[in-house]
Amino acid sequence: MLEILLEKGVITQEEFDKKLKKVADAEEIREFNQAQDVRKATQAIEQRAETERKFKTDIYGVVSAGYYQASNMKGGTTDASGMSDQPKGNNRIGVRVARELDADVQAMVTLESNFSARTGAIGRDSGASGANNGAVFDREANFRLISKTYGTVILGRGPNLQTELSGAFDSRENWNFGGLKPIGRYTGFHSAAGVNRADKMIRYVSPSFAGLKFDVGVSFGGIPGDEEQGTNYYAGARYKNGNFELGYNHIEAKLSYGSPAVIPSATNNRVDFLAAKYSIDKLTLNAGYVITRNPLLSTATLSTTAPGGKADTDTYFVGAVYTFVPTLSANLGWYQVKDKTSTNGANDVRMVATGVMWAPYKDWSFFVDYAAADRKAGATAAFSIYDAWRPDTNAASTLAAGKTNQSGVSVGAMYKF
């Protein structure tokens, strides 16, 4: 338009130049404003991303409940049945708050509590007796620094390598009924009070070196006048190469209780745990060997509730998991406990357990389990196919443990969130 006006002589060259400059200036201002708007929008997006990168909160948990029927429970020949609390996985609810310090290091606080689906009790022993008998965050209360380059450091209460290995290498896919946890309670290589979960713990997990991760930790005990007594140590490693996995852990657990009660001035339970598993298409096979020694209490006996009792056992276990389709699997486990004390094997246990799990949804699974334990005549130590929790709320003082053969069926459902 300006060029046409110039050609017809309506405006002079000088007027033409002034108007053209004015139009150019206006366009430059418009482009500048657009660039500013884009920059502000980009900064806002980056700021939100930075906030999300620095802080992340995760609420998670597991709840399982069902029905059981079992023989020779309650310390004698009495059959028992009723609602079972956490028959497959430990009921828990937890929260993690994490902050990314830089591209490699993340800080995290974890608080996790056990709870009863029968009574609503939360915290220590709630799943066992339906009542809280201590700390609320009984499972975890710790701080950790996580680095892909240098490994992970954990400070506070939490699990150690032993509990992770026991769960990872047990074919049963059931932590509380007819699996490795009840066996570990009995033979002294599982306890929430020092053997597999501990207070005042410092734990270090190395980064992976060609599939190999080292794991070491110390849990500080202490008694009046001697802070070193009762201190527990462990050291182990996990190795994974393709379909093969291997785990080993050694524990020196100095426990402050037992039968009879003791002062933790010497090693109570010394444990060596070795296990492996291998996957072939839809089939996973596993095997393990555990040595438990307690040189301190020669007069004590095995116990499902007091790992400070005398433990001089060799434990063997093998098993398999077969996945028919991604939502349906079956498992089988065989467990053998050899009592090495002067009772001449009277407290041996042979247990066979099997189950089927159906998971039609990502978070929901349904299960049926069967377990049977054979005992020798004249056994002096009580064993339970269940974990230490009491299956009857109205009989909280009576454990589901006996000195004779046991068998039982458990059905239920588990939800993870």
C-alpha positions as CSV (number, residue, x, y, z in Angstrom):
1,M,0.0,0.0,0.0
2,L,2.7,2.5,0.9
3,E,4.6,1.7,-2.3
4,I,1.4,2.4,-4.4
5,L,0.9,5.8,-2.6
6,L,4.6,6.6,-3.2
7,E,4.3,5.8,-7.0
8,K,1.1,8.0,-7.3
9,G,2.8,10.9,-5.5
10,V,0.4,10.9,-2.6
11,I,3.3,10.7,-0.2
12,T,6.9,11.8,-0.5
13,Q,9.9,9.5,-0.2
14,E,10.6,10.9,3.3
15,E,7.1,10.2,4.4
16,F,7.4,6.7,2.9
17,D,10.6,6.0,4.9
18,K,9.1,7.2,8.2
19,K,6.0,5.1,7.8
20,L,8.0,2.0,6.8
21,K,10.2,2.4,9.9
22,K,7.2,2.8,12.1
23,V,5.7,-0.5,10.8
24,A,9.0,-2.3,11.2
25,D,9.3,-1.0,14.8
26,A,5.8,-2.2,15.6
27,E,6.6,-5.7,14.2
28,E,9.8,-5.9,16.1
29,I,7.9,-5.1,19.3
30,R,5.3,-7.7,18.6
31,E,7.9,-10.4,18.0
32,F,9.7,-9.4,21.2
33,N,6.5,-9.6,23.2
34,Q,5.8,-13.0,21.8
35,A,9.3,-14.2,22.7
36,Q,8.8,-13.0,26.2
37,D,5.5,-14.8,26.6
38,V,7.1,-18.0,25.3
39,R,10.1,-17.6,27.7
40,K,7.7,-17.0,30.7
41,A,5.7,-20.1,29.8
42,T,8.9,-22.2,29.4
43,Q,10.2,-21.0,32.8
44,A,6.9,-21.9,34.5
45,I,7.0,-25.4,33.0
46,E,10.6,-25.8,34.0
47,Q,9.8,-24.6,37.5
48,R,7.0,-27.1,37.9
49,A,9.3,-29.9,36.6
50,E,12.0,-28.8,39.0
51,T,9.6,-29.0,41.9
52,E,8.4,-32.4,40.8
53,R,11.9,-33.6,40.4
54,K,13.0,-32.5,43.8
55,F,10.0,-33.9,45.9
56,K,8.0,-37.1,45.4
57,T,5.6,-38.7,47.9
58,D,4.5,-42.3,47.5
59,I,1.9,-43.9,49.7
60,Y,1.9,-47.7,49.4
61,G,0.8,-50.9,51.2
62,V,-0.3,-54.5,51.2
63,V,-3.4,-56.1,52.9
64,S,-4.3,-59.7,52.8
65,A,-7.0,-61.6,54.7
66,G,-8.8,-64.9,54.3
67,Y,-10.1,-68.1,56.0
68,Y,-8.0,-71.0,57.4
69,Q,-8.7,-74.5,58.7
70,A,-5.9,-76.4,60.3
71,S,-5.2,-79.5,62.5
72,N,-3.3,-79.9,65.7
73,M,-3.1,-76.2,66.5
74,K,-3.0,-74.3,69.8
75,G,-0.2,-76.3,71.2
76,G,-2.0,-79.7,71.2
77,T,-4.4,-81.7,69.1
78,T,-7.1,-79.1,68.7
79,D,-8.2,-78.1,65.2
80,A,-8.8,-74.5,64.5
81,S,-10.5,-72.4,61.9
82,G,-11.6,-68.8,61.3
83,M,-10.5,-65.5,59.8
84,S,-6.8,-65.3,59.2
85,D,-4.9,-62.0,59.4
86,Q,-2.2,-61.5,56.7
87,P,-2.2,-65.1,55.6
88,K,0.0,-64.4,52.6
89,G,1.9,-61.1,52.9
90,N,2.5,-58.9,55.9
91,N,-0.2,-56.2,56.1
92,R,1.5,-52.8,55.9
93,I,1.0,-49.2,55.0
94,G,3.9,-46.8,54.4
95,V,4.9,-43.5,53.0
96,R,8.1,-42.5,51.2
97,V,9.1,-38.9,50.7
98,A,12.0,-38.5,48.2
99,R,14.0,-35.6,47.0
100,E,16.4,-35.6,44.1
101,L,19.5,-33.8,45.2
102,D,21.2,-33.9,41.8
103,A,21.1,-36.1,38.7
104,D,22.7,-39.0,40.6
105,V,21.8,-38.7,44.3
106,Q,18.4,-39.0,45.9
107,A,17.4,-38.6,49.6
108,M,14.5,-40.6,50.9
109,V,12.6,-41.0,54.2
110,T,10.5,-44.1,54.7
111,L,7.9,-44.7,57.5
112,E,6.1,-48.1,57.4
113,S,3.8,-49.8,59.8
114,N,2.3,-53.2,60.2
115,F,-1.5,-53.4,60.9
116,S,-4.2,-55.9,61.6
117,A,-7.1,-56.4,59.3
118,R,-9.1,-58.1,62.1
119,T,-9.0,-55.4,64.7
120,G,-7.5,-52.3,63.1
121,A,-4.6,-52.3,65.4
122,I,-1.4,-50.7,64.0
123,G,2.2,-51.1,64.8
124,R,4.4,-53.7,66.4
125,D,2.7,-57.1,67.0
126,S,-0.6,-55.9,65.7
127,G,-0.7,-58.6,63.0
128,A,0.2,-61.2,65.6
129,S,-2.1,-60.4,68.5
130,G,-4.5,-57.8,67.1
131,A,-3.1,-55.2,69.5
132,N,-0.3,-52.7,69.4
133,N,2.5,-53.6,71.8
134,G,5.1,-50.9,70.9
135,A,6.3,-48.7,68.1
136,V,3.9,-47.6,65.4
137,F,6.4,-47.6,62.6
138,D,7.6,-51.1,63.5
139,R,8.6,-52.1,60.0
140,E,10.6,-49.1,58.8
141,A,11.6,-45.7,60.1
142,N,14.7,-44.7,58.2
143,F,16.6,-42.2,56.0
144,R,18.6,-43.2,53.0
145,L,20.8,-41.7,50.3
146,I,20.6,-43.4,47.0
147,S,23.3,-43.1,44.3
148,K,23.5,-45.0,41.1
149,T,27.2,-44.5,41.1
150,Y,28.2,-45.0,44.7
151,G,25.4,-47.2,46.1
152,T,22.8,-46.7,48.9
153,V,23.2,-45.9,52.6
154,I,20.3,-46.5,55.0
155,L,20.2,-45.2,58.5
156,G,17.5,-46.2,61.1
157,R,15.1,-49.1,61.6
158,G,14.5,-51.3,58.7
159,P,15.1,-54.7,57.0
160,N,18.5,-56.1,56.2
161,L,19.7,-58.4,53.5
162,Q,18.4,-61.5,55.3
163,T,14.7,-60.7,55.0
164,E,15.2,-59.7,51.3
165,L,16.9,-63.0,50.5
166,S,14.3,-65.1,52.4
167,G,11.5,-63.6,50.4
168,A,13.3,-63.6,47.0
169,F,14.4,-67.2,47.1
170,D,11.3,-68.8,48.5
171,S,9.2,-70.5,45.8
172,R,6.0,-70.4,47.8
173,E,5.1,-66.7,47.1
174,N,3.6,-66.8,50.6
175,W,5.5,-65.2,53.4
176,N,3.3,-66.3,56.3
177,F,1.8,-69.7,55.7
178,G,3.7,-72.9,54.9
179,G,6.8,-71.1,53.6
180,L,10.3,-70.1,54.6
181,K,9.3,-67.5,57.2
182,P,7.7,-69.9,59.7
183,I,10.7,-72.2,59.2
184,G,13.0,-69.2,59.8
185,R,11.2,-68.3,63.0
186,Y,11.6,-71.9,64.3
187,T,15.3,-72.3,63.5
188,G,16.4,-68.8,64.4
189,F,17.2,-67.1,61.1
190,H,14.1,-64.9,61.0
191,S,13.2,-62.3,63.7
192,A,12.0,-58.7,63.5
193,A,14.2,-58.0,66.6
194,G,17.7,-58.2,65.2
195,V,18.1,-61.1,62.8
196,N,16.3,-59.7,59.7
197,R,15.0,-56.3,60.9
198,A,16.8,-54.1,63.4
199,D,16.9,-50.8,65.2
200,K,19.8,-48.3,65.0
201,M,21.0,-49.8,61.8
202,I,23.6,-48.5,59.3
203,R,23.3,-50.4,56.0
204,Y,25.2,-50.1,52.8
205,V,24.2,-51.6,49.4
206,S,26.8,-51.3,46.6
207,P,26.0,-50.5,43.0
208,S,26.0,-53.4,40.6
209,F,29.3,-54.7,39.4
210,A,28.5,-57.0,36.4
211,G,25.4,-58.2,38.2
212,L,27.0,-58.5,41.7
213,K,25.8,-56.3,44.6
214,F,27.5,-56.3,48.0
215,D,25.4,-55.6,51.1
216,V,26.7,-55.0,54.7
217,G,25.2,-53.6,57.8
218,V,25.6,-53.1,61.6
219,S,22.8,-52.6,64.1
220,F,23.9,-51.0,67.4
221,G,22.6,-52.6,70.5
222,G,24.0,-51.5,73.9
223,I,23.3,-52.2,77.5
224,P,23.9,-50.0,80.6
225,G,27.6,-49.5,80.8
226,D,28.5,-51.1,77.5
227,E,27.2,-49.7,74.2
228,E,29.0,-52.3,72.2
229,Q,27.3,-55.3,73.7
230,G,24.3,-56.5,71.7
231,T,25.6,-55.0,68.4
232,N,24.7,-57.1,65.3
233,Y,26.7,-57.5,62.1
234,Y,25.9,-58.9,58.7
235,A,27.6,-59.1,55.3
236,G,26.4,-60.7,52.1
237,A,25.8,-60.3,48.4
238,R,23.4,-60.9,45.5
239,Y,24.4,-61.9,42.0
240,K,22.1,-61.9,39.0
241,N,23.1,-63.0,35.4
242,G,20.2,-63.4,33.0
243,N,17.9,-66.1,34.4
244,F,20.2,-67.1,37.2
245,E,20.4,-65.5,40.7
246,L,22.4,-66.3,43.8
247,G,22.3,-64.9,47.3
248,Y,24.4,-65.3,50.4
249,N,24.3,-63.6,53.8
250,H,26.2,-64.1,57.1
251,I,24.8,-62.8,60.4
252,E,26.2,-62.4,63.9
253,A,23.0,-61.5,65.8
254,K,23.4,-60.7,69.5
255,L,19.9,-60.8,70.9
256,S,18.8,-59.5,74.3
257,Y,16.2,-62.1,75.0
258,G,15.7,-65.8,74.8
259,S,14.6,-68.8,76.8
260,P,16.0,-68.3,79.4
261,A,16.5,-64.5,79.1
262,V,20.1,-63.5,78.5
263,I,22.3,-60.4,78.4
264,P,23.6,-59.9,74.9
265,S,27.3,-60.2,75.8
266,A,28.0,-63.0,73.3
267,T,26.7,-64.1,70.0
268,N,23.3,-65.7,70.2
269,N,22.4,-66.6,66.6
270,R,25.1,-67.1,63.9
271,V,23.5,-67.6,60.5
272,D,24.8,-68.5,57.1
273,F,22.2,-68.4,54.3
274,L,22.9,-69.5,50.8
275,A,20.2,-69.8,48.0
276,A,19.9,-69.8,44.2
277,K,17.2,-69.8,41.6
278,Y,17.0,-70.3,37.9
279,S,14.2,-69.6,35.4
280,I,13.5,-71.7,32.3
281,D,10.7,-70.2,30.2
282,K,7.6,-70.4,32.5
283,L,9.3,-72.4,35.2
284,T,11.4,-71.1,38.1
285,L,13.4,-73.5,40.3
286,N,15.0,-72.6,43.6
287,A,17.1,-74.2,46.3
288,G,18.7,-73.1,49.6
289,Y,20.8,-74.1,52.6
290,V,20.8,-72.4,56.0
291,I,23.1,-73.0,58.9
292,T,22.0,-71.6,62.3
293,R,24.2,-71.8,65.3
294,N,23.6,-70.5,68.8
295,P,26.6,-71.3,71.0
296,L,25.4,-69.3,74.1
297,L,22.4,-71.2,75.5
298,S,23.0,-74.9,75.6
299,T,20.0,-75.4,77.9
300,A,17.4,-73.7,75.6
301,T,15.3,-75.2,72.9
302,L,14.0,-74.1,69.5
303,S,11.1,-71.7,69.6
304,T,8.7,-70.0,67.1
305,T,8.8,-66.8,69.0
306,A,12.2,-66.5,70.7
307,P,15.2,-66.6,68.3
308,G,17.4,-66.2,71.3
309,G,16.6,-69.9,72.1
310,K,19.1,-72.6,71.4
311,A,19.4,-73.0,67.6
312,D,21.7,-75.6,66.2
313,T,20.1,-76.6,62.9
314,D,20.7,-77.2,59.3
315,T,17.8,-76.2,57.0
316,Y,17.3,-77.3,53.4
317,F,14.7,-76.0,51.0
318,V,13.8,-76.5,47.3
319,G,10.8,-75.4,45.3
320,A,9.3,-74.4,42.0
321,V,6.9,-71.8,40.5
322,Y,5.1,-72.4,37.2
323,T,3.3,-69.6,35.4
324,F,0.6,-71.0,33.2
325,V,-0.4,-67.6,32.0
326,P,0.6,-64.1,33.3
327,T,-2.5,-64.1,35.7
328,L,-2.3,-67.7,36.9
329,S,0.6,-69.6,38.7
330,A,1.2,-72.6,40.9
331,N,4.0,-73.1,43.5
332,L,5.5,-76.0,45.5
333,G,8.0,-75.9,48.3
334,W,9.8,-78.6,50.4
335,Y,11.5,-77.7,53.7
336,Q,13.6,-79.9,55.9
337,V,15.0,-78.8,59.4
338,K,17.7,-81.0,60.9
339,D,18.1,-80.5,64.7
340,K,21.7,-80.9,65.6
341,T,21.4,-80.7,69.4
342,S,21.5,-83.6,71.8
343,T,17.8,-84.3,71.3
344,N,18.9,-86.8,68.6
345,G,16.7,-85.1,65.9
346,A,13.5,-85.1,68.0
347,N,12.8,-81.5,66.9
348,D,13.3,-82.1,63.1
349,V,10.6,-80.7,60.8
350,R,9.7,-81.8,57.3
351,M,7.2,-79.5,55.6
352,V,5.6,-79.6,52.2
353,A,3.5,-76.7,50.9
354,T,1.8,-75.8,47.7
355,G,-0.6,-73.2,46.3
356,V,-2.2,-71.5,43.4
357,M,-2.4,-67.8,42.8
358,W,-4.8,-66.0,40.4
359,A,-4.2,-62.3,39.7
360,P,-6.9,-61.1,37.3
361,Y,-6.0,-57.5,38.1
362,K,-2.8,-55.7,38.4
363,D,-3.2,-55.0,42.2
364,W,-5.5,-57.9,43.2
365,S,-4.7,-61.6,43.7
366,F,-6.6,-64.5,45.0
367,F,-5.0,-67.7,46.5
368,V,-5.5,-71.2,47.8
369,D,-2.7,-72.7,49.9
370,Y,-2.1,-76.1,51.6
371,A,0.7,-77.0,54.0
372,A,1.6,-80.1,56.0
373,A,4.4,-80.5,58.6
374,D,5.7,-83.9,59.9
375,R,7.1,-84.1,63.4
376,K,8.9,-86.8,65.3
377,A,7.5,-88.5,68.3
378,G,8.8,-86.9,71.5
379,A,9.4,-83.5,70.0
380,T,10.1,-80.9,72.7
381,A,9.9,-77.7,70.5
382,A,6.7,-76.3,69.1
383,F,6.4,-75.5,65.4
384,S,3.7,-73.8,63.4
385,I,2.8,-73.9,59.7
386,Y,1.7,-70.4,60.2
387,D,3.9,-67.4,61.2
388,A,3.9,-66.3,64.8
389,W,0.7,-64.4,64.5
390,R,-2.3,-65.8,66.4
391,P,-5.2,-66.8,64.2
392,D,-7.9,-66.4,66.9
393,T,-8.5,-62.9,68.1
394,N,-10.3,-64.2,71.2
395,A,-7.3,-66.4,72.1
396,A,-4.5,-63.9,71.8
397,S,-2.4,-65.6,74.4
398,T,-2.3,-68.9,72.5
399,L,0.0,-69.4,69.6
400,A,-0.9,-71.6,66.6
401,A,2.0,-73.9,67.3
402,G,2.3,-77.5,68.4
403,K,4.7,-80.5,68.9
404,T,2.8,-82.9,66.6
405,N,2.1,-83.1,62.9
406,Q,0.1,-80.2,61.4
407,S,-1.7,-79.6,58.2
408,G,-4.0,-76.8,57.0
409,V,-5.7,-75.0,54.1
410,S,-5.8,-71.2,53.7
411,V,-7.8,-69.2,51.1
412,G,-7.9,-65.5,50.7
413,A,-7.1,-62.4,48.7
414,M,-4.3,-59.8,48.7
415,Y,-4.4,-56.2,47.5
416,K,-1.3,-54.2,46.8
417,F,-1.4,-50.4,46.4
